[in-house]
Amino acid sequence: MHLIEARGLGRDFFVPKRSAFERTRTQTALAPTDLDVVEGSSVGIIGESGSGKSTLVRLLLGLDRATSGTVRIDGRAVDATASAKSLHWLRRETGLVFQDPYASLDPRMTAGQIVREPLWALGVEGDHRARVREVLARVGLEPEMGDRYPHEFSGGQRQRIALARAIVHRPRILVGDEPLSALDVTVRAQILDLLIELRRTSDLTLVLVSHDIGVVQNLCDTVVVMKDGRIVERGSTTDVLLHPEQDYTKKLLAAIPVIPGSPGQ
């Protein structure tokens, strides 16, 4: 079953005029693209900076308005122009982890308040306090740490808080936009192990944007390679990483650093 279906999904941006005599121009961030994500699978999206990876993810999540095409989550159309309340169903289905664990956390809120926020905002019923304690423990933090503020945590701990916030409302889809790149190698490996465990025990569907081939190799069943706003190659992780067909993919794999000791390295 395809949990995520994108058809002809594209995004153009207007380029600001540099003078009154210049014609209005547009720049394509994402050319019309098709993408299917099977429920329970994990898809890694790789490519150089500016290749359209983050644009694609934002469109899938309804965080940006597409110029063309459609997105359906579990058969339901995603309308980025709808009100925030109308998109509650989509926010319930998805959780998002950003690249910078400090910038994505409100410094005025405690860790517990940060993790609880999706439960409150989405109107999730139940004992919120108990759920926050449960999910903090699940990501490897002491429940009592919920009373601390973001500046009192290390980078790895802050990313654990961000991950707890992303899964506290029990989403079916977890999206990571470079969630490990701001961490040092040791902490990155720890969070990678945590993501592997969460996938194994929660049956999450994972969509991961990453420059790190070691991360994609360990987490993802399928790889999508992007260049200049287009998908240039896709397939199983093993086939694409070990036997790439496109010259661009070969160059990309040769240039991107990996976690030392990753399988196949």
C-alpha positions in Angstrom: 0.0 0.0 0.0 1.3 3.4 -0.9 1.0 5.6 2.2 2.4 8.6 0.3 1.7 9.3 -3.4 3.0 12.3 -5.3 2.1 12.9 -8.9 3.6 15.6 -11.1 4.7 17.5 -8.0 6.6 20.7 -8.9 7.6 24.0 -7.4 8.7 27.2 -9.1 9.8 30.4 -7.4 9.8 34.0 -8.7 13.2 35.5 -9.0 13.2 39.1 -7.7 13.9 41.8 -10.3 17.2 43.5 -10.2 15.9 46.5 -12.1 12.6 47.9 -13.4 13.5 46.9 -16.9 14.1 43.3 -16.1 11.4 40.7 -17.0 9.9 38.6 -14.3 11.6 35.2 -14.1 10.9 32.0 -12.3 13.3 29.4 -11.1 12.4 25.7 -10.8 13.2 24.2 -7.4 11.4 21.0 -8.2 10.5 19.8 -11.6 7.3 17.7 -11.9 8.0 14.6 -9.9 6.3 11.3 -9.1 7.1 9.6 -5.8 5.5 6.6 -4.0 6.3 5.6 -0.4 5.1 2.2 0.7 3.7 2.0 4.3 6.2 0.7 6.7 9.2 1.4 4.3 12.0 3.8 4.7 13.1 6.1 1.8 16.4 8.0 1.8 16.6 11.2 -0.4 20.1 12.2 -1.3 21.7 14.8 -3.5 23.9 17.9 -3.4 22.8 21.2 -1.8 20.1 22.8 -4.0 19.0 19.6 -5.6 15.4 19.9 -4.4 15.5 17.5 -1.5 14.1 19.8 1.2 11.6 21.3 -1.3 10.2 17.9 -2.0 9.8 17.1 1.7 8.1 20.4 2.4 5.6 19.8 -0.3 4.9 16.2 0.9 4.2 17.6 4.3 2.0 20.5 3.1 4.5 23.0 4.5 4.7 24.7 1.1 2.4 25.2 -1.9 3.1 23.3 -5.0 3.1 25.0 -8.4 1.9 21.8 -10.0 0.9 18.3 -9.1 -0.8 16.5 -6.1 0.1 14.8 -2.9 -2.0 12.2 -1.2 -1.4 10.7 2.2 -3.2 7.5 2.8 -5.4 8.4 -0.1 -6.3 11.8 1.2 -5.3 15.0 -0.7 -2.9 17.4 0.9 -3.9 21.0 0.4 -1.2 23.4 1.6 -3.7 26.3 1.2 -6.1 24.9 3.8 -6.3 26.3 7.3 -4.1 25.0 10.1 -7.1 23.4 11.7 -8.1 21.7 8.5 -4.6 20.1 8.3 -4.7 18.6 11.8 -5.3 15.2 10.2 -2.0 15.5 8.3 -0.1 16.7 11.4 -1.4 13.7 13.3 -0.1 11.4 10.6 3.4 13.0 10.4 6.3 13.9 12.7 9.3 16.1 11.6 12.9 16.3 12.9 15.0 19.2 11.7 18.7 19.5 11.2 19.6 21.9 14.1 18.3 20.5 17.4 18.9 23.9 19.2 17.3 26.2 16.7 14.2 24.0 16.4 13.5 24.1 20.2 11.9 27.1 21.9 14.4 28.3 24.6 11.5 29.7 26.7 9.9 26.2 27.1 11.0 23.3 29.1 11.7 20.0 27.4 8.5 18.6 28.8 6.5 21.5 27.4 8.2 21.1 24.0 7.4 17.4 23.8 3.9 18.0 25.0 3.1 20.7 22.5 1.9 18.5 19.6 -0.5 16.7 22.0 -2.0 20.0 23.0 -2.0 21.6 19.5 -3.6 18.5 17.9 -6.2 17.9 20.6 -4.9 14.4 21.4 -6.8 12.9 24.3 -5.3 11.1 27.2 -2.8 11.8 30.0 -0.3 14.1 28.4 2.0 14.2 31.3 2.3 10.4 31.4 2.8 10.2 27.6 5.6 12.8 27.8 7.4 10.9 30.5 7.0 7.7 28.5 8.4 9.1 25.2 11.3 10.8 27.0 12.3 7.5 28.4 11.9 5.9 25.0 14.4 8.2 23.4 16.9 7.6 26.2 16.3 10.6 28.5 15.3 10.5 32.2 11.7 11.6 32.6 12.7 14.1 35.2 14.7 16.0 32.5 11.4 17.3 31.3 11.7 20.2 33.8 15.0 21.5 32.2 15.4 24.0 29.4 17.1 23.4 26.0 20.3 25.2 26.9 20.8 22.7 29.8 21.2 19.8 27.4 24.0 18.7 25.0 23.5 18.6 21.3 22.7 14.9 21.3 20.2 15.3 24.1 18.5 18.2 22.3 18.0 16.0 19.2 16.5 13.3 21.4 14.0 15.9 22.6 13.3 16.9 19.0 12.8 13.2 18.2 10.5 12.8 21.2 8.4 15.7 20.1 8.1 14.2 16.6 6.8 10.8 17.8 4.8 11.8 20.9 1.5 11.9 19.0 2.2 8.5 17.5 2.5 9.5 13.8 2.6 6.9 11.0 5.2 8.9 9.1 8.5 10.2 10.5 10.4 12.7 8.3 14.0 13.7 9.0 15.6 16.7 7.2 19.3 16.1 7.8 18.5 15.2 11.5 22.0 13.9 12.2 24.3 16.3 10.3 24.7 18.8 13.1 25.9 16.2 15.5 29.4 14.8 16.1 30.3 11.3 14.9 29.8 9.6 18.3 26.4 11.2 19.0 25.3 10.7 15.4 25.9 7.0 15.8 23.8 7.0 19.0 20.9 8.8 17.4 21.2 6.5 14.4 20.8 3.4 16.7 17.8 5.1 18.3 16.1 5.6 14.9 16.8 2.0 13.9 15.2 0.9 17.2 12.2 3.2 16.7 11.6 1.8 13.2 11.8 -1.7 14.4 9.4 -1.3 17.3 6.9 1.3 16.0 6.4 0.3 12.4 7.1 3.9 11.3 7.3 4.9 7.7 10.5 6.9 7.3 11.4 9.6 4.8 15.0 10.8 5.4 16.9 13.6 3.7 20.6 13.1 4.4 24.1 13.8 2.9 25.5 10.9 4.9 25.5 7.7 2.9 26.3 5.7 6.1 23.0 6.9 7.6 21.0 6.1 4.5 22.6 2.7 4.2 21.7 1.7 7.7 18.2 3.2 7.8 16.7 3.1 4.3 15.2 0.4 2.1 15.0 2.6 -0.9 17.1 5.5 -2.2 16.1 8.5 -4.3 18.8 10.5 -5.9 18.1 14.1 -6.8 19.9 16.7 -9.1 18.8 20.1 -10.2 15.2 19.6 -8.9 14.8 16.2 -10.6 15.0 12.5 -9.5 17.7 11.1 -11.6 17.9 7.6 -10.0 15.9 5.5 -7.6 15.9 1.9 -6.4 16.7 -0.4 -3.5 19.5 0.9 -1.2 21.7 -2.0 -2.1 21.3 -1.6 -5.9 21.8 2.2 -5.9 24.7 2.4 -3.5 26.6 -0.6 -4.8 25.7 -0.6 -8.4 24.7 3.0 -9.4 23.7 3.5 -13.0 24.0 7.3 -13.4 27.3 9.1 -13.6 26.0 11.7 -11.2 25.1 9.1 -8.6 28.6 7.6 -8.9 30.2 11.0 -8.4 27.9 11.8 -5.5 28.7 8.5 -3.7 32.4 9.1 -4.2 32.2 12.6 -2.7 29.9 12.2 0.3 31.6 11.3 3.6 30.2 8.3 5.6 30.2 7.2 9.2 33.5 5.4 9.8 32.9 1.7 10.2 29.6 1.6 8.3 28.8 -1.7 6.5 30.5 -1.9 3.2 33.2 0.8 4.1 
